[in-house]
């Protein structure tokens, strides 16, 4: 900018018009430099964000209705590592999405659902262990597309430990202000805060806020919400099991996060 100041000083003796012209050039150059700096900073931020996302573990779920890909959160390492282990071992291959409720969620991961006969009640199967809860509010919650762990009810599971294998993918309707007010009141009684930012997100995106702080969310869908919607459109029996079986044909670990020990 030193040379630019000399250039402007040179023209100052040329009258008011030249001075204004020179000053306009200086302002224009300053604005362009500022624009370039902002652009470079934006590109850097986007690149950093992309790299951050690339570090997450990713699992491909091939179903009889299509493919769903999920990314797992490093903030919930116990659930992340357990899901990766089971998926890589083929534990889920051949199991069903055995419980599907419209505008709510689809649930799978019960090993007893593999080759289950029509009408068989499912939802009790799993490995002989549970996983400690890993709640991450207010950063991770039950937005549409969230991947969360199923569990037994509070009366037999007061610590809210997660099932060793069963999971669900949230669909959830877009919440109205009245819905939010009702849920906020319900959660506050349990000492759980539904912040304004979370409330706005539920109204814009959809989800199941009444489950927050009670069930562990450990991932999210990054591709295939149309498949989830398709599964939810299948008629179900009295136990919410789809009349036409929705099979998890194969799960494949596409990528481990850098935080995951290999």
N, C-alpha and C positions, 0 to 999 in steps of 0.2 A: 504493500500500500504506500510505501515511501516514494516510489517513482511516480505513482499516481498523484500524490500530493504536489510534487514538483511540476507535473504536467498541468495541474489545475492552476497553480500559482503563476505559471507562465502566461496563462490566458486572462488573468485577473485585470491586467492593464488594458485589455481589449474591449472593455465596456461591460455593462450589465448583462447584455444578451449572451455574450460569450461565457461570462461567469455562471449564469443559470444553466447554459448548455453543458458546461463542464461538470457542474454539480449534479445534473441529471445523469450524466454518464457514470459518475462515481457512485451514485445511489443504485443505479441499475446493476453495476458490477458487484456491489455489496450484496444486493438481493440475490443475484445469481450464485454468488459464493455461498450465501446462507442456504439457498435451495439445494445446492450440491451437498453441503454438509448434512442437511436433514435427510436427504435421499440416501447418502452413504450410511448414516446411523440407522435408518429404517431397514436397509438391506442387511446390515449386520445383525439387527435384532431378529429379523425373520430367519436368518441363517442359524442363529443361536437356538431359536425356538424349534426349528426343523431338526437340528441335531439332537436337541433334548428329546423330542418325540421318537427319533430313530433309536434312542437308547432303550426304549421300553421293550419288554418281552411281548411278542405277538404270537397268537395261536389262531390257526385256521380251522374252522369248524365246518366240515362238509356234511350237509343234511340232505334228506330226500327232497327238500323243497328249495335247496340252493345253498350258497356259501355265506357264512358269517365269519368275519375276522374280528378278533378282540385284542386290545392292548391291555396289559396288566400293569398295575400301579406299583412302583417301587416303595411307596409309602405303606404298603401292606405286604411285607416280605413273606410272612408265614403263609398267607393265602396264595400269594403269587407262586412261591416255590412248590407248594403242594399241588396246585393246578398244573403247573409245568411238568411235574413228576408224573402225575396220573395221565396227562395227555400224551407224554412221550412214551409211556408204557402201553398205550392202547387201552387203558382202563375204560374210556368212554365209548370206544368203537362198538357199534351195534346197540347202544342204549337208546332210549326214547326221550323225547320231550313229553313227559307223562302228565303234566298239569299245565293247562293253558287257559288263561282267563282274559277275555276281551277287554281292551283298554287298561290292562293291568300288567301282565307279565307272562313269560313262558318259562317253565321249570324243567330241568333235566338232571342227569347225573346219578340216577338210581340204578345200580348194577342189576337189581332184580327185574328191571324193565326189559332186559335183553331177552328176546324170544318170549315175552309175556303173552298170554292168551288174551283174546278180546274180553273186555269187561273186568280184567283182573285189577284189583286195587293196588296201587303202587305208591311209593313215597317213603317207605321205611328202610330201604336198603342203603348200604354204605360201608366203608371200612370201619375197623374197630377202634377208631379214635375220632376226636373232635379237635377243633382249632380255636385257640383263644381269640376273642373279638379284637378287631383292629379298626376302631372307628376313627375317622379322620375329618370330622366336621371342624370348621365350616367349609373345608376345601373340596372334600369328596362327598357326594350325596347321591340320592336316588333320581338323578335326571333321566330323561328318556335315553335308552341305550346303555344304562349302567349295568355292569355285571356284578352280581352279588351272591353271597353264600346263603343257602337255606339253613334252617336250624329247627330244633324242637322248641316248643312253647316255653314261656317264662316259668310256668308252674313246675316243670320238670328240669328246666335249664335256666336258673336264675342268673348265671354268669353270661348268658347269651352267647355261648360257644357255638361255633359254626359246624355244620355237617362236614365230615371229611371229604365228601365228594359232590353232594348235591348243590346245584347253583341255579340262579334264575337271571333272565335278561329282562330289564324293565322296559315296558312300553309307556303306559301311564298317559292319561289324558292331560290336556293343558288345563291348569288350575284357574278357577275364577277367584276374584277377590274374596268372595264368600267362603270358598273352599279353603283358601289360605288362612283366613281368620279362624275358622273352625280347627284346622290342623295346628296352627300356632298355639291356640289355647290348650289343645290336647297334649302337645309336646312340652309346653311349659310346665305342666303338672308333673312331668317326669324329669324336669331340670334340663330340657333340651331346647336350645334357642333356634328359632327359624329366622335368620337374618333377613333384612330387606333385599339384599343382593340375591340370596337363595330364592326368596319369594318371587322376585321379578323373573328369575330364570325359569321357575316352574310355570309361571304364567305364559312365558314366551315359548318355551321348549316342551314342557310337559314332563311328567314323572310321577313318582309316588312318595310325596313328602312324609306321609304318616309312618313310613318305615325308617326314617332317619334316626341315627343314634341307637338303633336296636338290631339292625342287621348290617353285616360288614359288606361294604362295596369295595371290590378289589380290582376292577377293570372297567372297560367301556368298549362298546362296539365302534369300530372304525370303518366298517364296510358291511352292508347287508341288513340294514334296518327294514328294507323292503321285504326281505325274507322273513324277518320276525313278524311283520304285519301280515304276510301271507299265511304264516302258521296260525296266527290268531284268528284268521277267517275260517278255519276248519271247524265244522260242528263238533261239539264235545258231548260226552255222556254226563251223567249226574255227578260224577267225581271229577269233572273238568278234564278228563282224558280225551284227546282227539279221537274221533271215530275212525279216521284213517291215520295209521301210525306215522309219526314223524320221527324218522330214524337219524341218529348221529352216525353217519356212515364211517367217518374217520376224523380224528383230530390230529393236527400236525403242528409242532412247534416250529414256526418260521424263523424266529429270532429270540435270542436271550438278551436281557438287559445287561448292561455293564455291571450293574450292582449284583447280578446273580452270579454266584460262584459256580464255575463249571467243573 
